[in-house]
Amino acid sequence: MRLINLALTAALSLTALTAAATDSQPRKDTFTAGSGTFLLNDEPFVVKAAELHYPRIPRPYWEHRIKMCKALGMNTVCLYVFWNTHESEPGVFDFEGQNDLAEFIRLCQKNDMKVILRPGPYVCAEWEMGGLPWWLLKDKDIALRENDPRFLDRVKIFEEAVAGQVGDLTADKGGPIIMIQVENEYGSYGEDKTYVANIRDMLRELYPDVTLFQCDWSSNFTLNGLDDLVWTMNFGTGANIDEQFRHLRELRPDSPLMCSEFWSGWFDKWGANHETRPADEMIEGIDEMLSKDISFSLYMTHGGTNWGHWAGANSPGFAPDVTSYDYDAPISESGQATPKYHALRRALAKYMPKGQKQAKVPAAIPTTTIRPFTLTEVAPIFANLPEPVKSADILTMEELNQGFGSLLYRTTLPAIDESSLLTVDEPHDYAQIFINGQYIGTLDRRNGDRQIRIPAVNRGDTLDILVEAMGRINFGRAIKDFKGITDRVELTIDRDGRPFTCDLKGWQIYPLPDLYEFYTSLTYQPLADNPADTTGRSPRGVYRGTFTIDRPADTFLDFGTWGKGLVYVNGHPMGRIWEIGPQQTLYMPGCWLKKGQNEILVFDILGPHDPLVQGRKTPELDKLLVARPLTHREEGDTLDLTGLAPILEGTFAPSNGWQEIELGQPFTGRYLALEALNAHDGGDRAAISEFYLLDQNGQRLSREPWTIYYADSEEVDRKNCSGDKIFDLQESTYWRTVKGNPFPHTIVIDLGATRTITAIQYLPRMEAEAPQSIRDFRVYLSDEPIKK
Ligand code: GLA
């Protein structure tokens, strides 16, 4: 009997043990796309996601930012995985510290937030090369985001490494990850569904029980949409929401609806106005979506910072992004609640699940000032050149196995007894030219600069080209963005009226990598031994100094007296600075400062006017100091279209969405003028979001070589509505004329070369009723520059 009892007790305790183990095991969830709604454990679930990027937030502040999102009333965090921060060299992975993706996701779960994972491989996100590692470009011919095995094999290795970190954090295994995104907006890059299917298959194998989805724009999602994936739309505040989902509803009437990127604001570029978007438009949009049970992710809810060299650049053209990724988001770059935050929180209060209240807003992180201090030492760059690489031909930065930073290209010149034309093909991205150490001028890729006149030179004179790389392009076909000088350098002289060009050879190339260890290895001298030049600038070089603080707290380091370069504090890469603005201060998180002495390094490739820094309590993100106008019309210019016959006259429809109008026959020319005669709303302004031309085969012409030759009126005072916005590949930005300037409004595109065209495609603004949309118009095409 006793024996039996014992056995029973043992059996019971075994059951108890098993039950305890089950209880302590995380709850497993199902998350699926049901009919008209997402289903979490078979119950309708509206995703209210906050987009946050862990590499853009100092790790000690991760949980603070997640709690800020939770307190808004969000139920999910949506995040990209940034390949290039995790795999700095092929096969060398880092998932620690700032890169501890799994820990970030666990913190989301701890705060009762679901997670949407967007592991690329391409992410865009205004991040260096859209998240792709630069070393892919060591193979010059690699096809990125295509079915090239050289690309796909690397993607597979990366995705497996990510799954190794987060594979057990999916909802079906008790983790918070409810959905995983396949690629990113592929429709605005290519139409190769087999490539997208390859990425889908990789992810499906790694995460067999997770709902996979694709995001894109409403205008092009069918280009890459796969039948077995959930489709979601990306669009910005102010957009006509019903219109954005119209096509999806037609194709899949039962699909759950989700705006996977609802852009709360926008990103800033060097040399352009600071971007903001009105809070009320964001809130109206969210209110409309939630009242219709439409899921959303607010991109960005908190943008954070592009530390170090991680800011990307946009194209067509070259428009490098600033260091701050504040994005005019509800939570500021430094994690403060903005008025937009409080307004949004009020709006989201009414959509809390029954019986639940929004969490408390966490206390703000304290801020402080730092008294002005001077950096007292400098390592002038020309006195600190490392061993050069010798090469007959120009080599790119990638060919030199360098990812980031600058290069100095040096060669000797032949004797030329007159001024000649130096062509740098192409300078990526900011090239300063020197002869025998004397500064001659700058070629700035943002302006398409490639040529500069140099004075007469003697045989053996030294030509130096100091090229600083900015972020690699993160959007469009131009992501294959080599740095340094990409091809060749030539000199052209005039011999008896005929140009005579010679290819410069025999280079010594000095690597100046953006590495803290490189900067600290230089030889520093007291600043006092290095007086400023006649322009008032101290030498180009790395500046070093210290500052002391009693109580570390967040601050904004002011670089208003500096030129252009990169900053490190206590070894942390803080980001790029550039005197042209609009960003003038760098966010300095208190968690990376120390009580007592702190070290600061600034590599200034122009040289500062005064090597002075101070910490401010608030950021300066809105001080543009550019010498060049942002417009495309010289004072007094008026376009003269007389003598040109229109190749097309017509009327656009008053609605949102793309419109295509055929020319009836092919026409050939280089300068295309679109003359808007009036607007549907009867006002005096015209606006265009995007514009394409079709060739003889009905294909869109590449807009890479396009520039704006003329625009009669452009709203650039505080806004970025210049003419080039019609081909910036962004449907939410637009060209708009200035209020009070009467019709007609004309914009002229230089197509870069003579082209044959058969149709135009026009996209008005995406807001309801397509504000300022053009009614009657004429199109002209000329081979010669049109007189102005
Ligand atoms: C797109 C991309 C994002 C980001 C935004 C603009 O939607 O998917 O990564 O680049 O544009 O901020």
Residues whose N, C-alpha, C, O or C-beta is under 5 A from the ligand:
A	BS01	GLA	V123 C124 A125 E126 E185 N234 E261
